Amino acid sequence: MSHETLPVAEASERITRLRKGFVARLPERLNEAWRLLAEASAAPEERAGLEAMHRFWHSLKGTARSFGFREVGSAAITGEKAAAHLLDD
């Protein structure tokens, strides 16, 4: 497997585009969180909804933190912990 190294300027440009894409999609992702919460609330006995919520928050946490959005990452940690707590009940 070949690994090519990007020039620093090109890598920086890609990261900037990815960060902007993350920010642009954040409202849509938060709407997804509300949808998952509504589904999990409607059928609390169904683990699938809680598992989906946990995955959502875990994914958001990792992505936010990797792009340097600490506050979003911290909020996602709270959501992830809450979903994990509900899954443990």
N, C-alpha and C positions, 0 to 999 in steps of 0.2 A: 504494500500500500504506500502510495506516494503522498507526502505532506508538503504542500507548498507554503512558503512563508510570504505573507502579505507585507508590502511596504507599510511602514508605520502610518503614513498619511491615509492610505487606503483602508487600513484596519480601523483607524479612528473615524473615518467617514462612515464605514459600515456600522460601527457601534452607535454613532449619532443617529443614523437612519433607524436602527432597531429601537433605540430609546424613544424616538419620536413616534414610531409605530406602536410601542407599548402604551405611551400616553394617549394616543389617538383612540386606542381600543379599550382604554380603561373604563369609560362609561358603559360600554357594551358588556364588559366583564362584570361590572358591578350589578348591572341588570340581571345577568346570569346568576349572581349570588342571591339576589332577591327571589328569583324563580326557584332556585334550589331550596331556599329556606321555606318558601310557600309549599313546595312539594313535600319536604320533610315534615313540616308542621301538619299537613293534611293527613299524612299516614306515618305517625311517629314509630309505629311498630315495624315499619319497613326499613331495614338496615341500608338498603341500596341508596336511598336518598341521603342518609347521613354520610355514607361512604363517599358519595359524589361531592357532598359539601366539603368533606375533609380533603379530598383530592384537589378540589378547586382552590381552597385556601392554601394548601401546601404548594401548589403550582404558582399561585400569585405571590406567595412569600418569596420563593426562590427567584422568580423573575424580577420582582421589584428590587430585591436586595442586590442581585447581580448588576442591575442598571443604576444602583446608587440611590434608589428611592426608599430611604430608611423608614419614613413615616408610614408609607404604604406597606412596607414589609412588616413593620411592627403591628399594624392593624390586622394584617393577614395572619400573623402569629396568634393573635387573640382569637380570630375566627377558627384557626386550625385547632387550637387547644380546646375551644368550646365544642367543636365537632368531635374531637377525640374523647372528651369527657362524656358526651352523649352516647358515643359508641361503646364506652366502657360500662355504661349503666345497664 
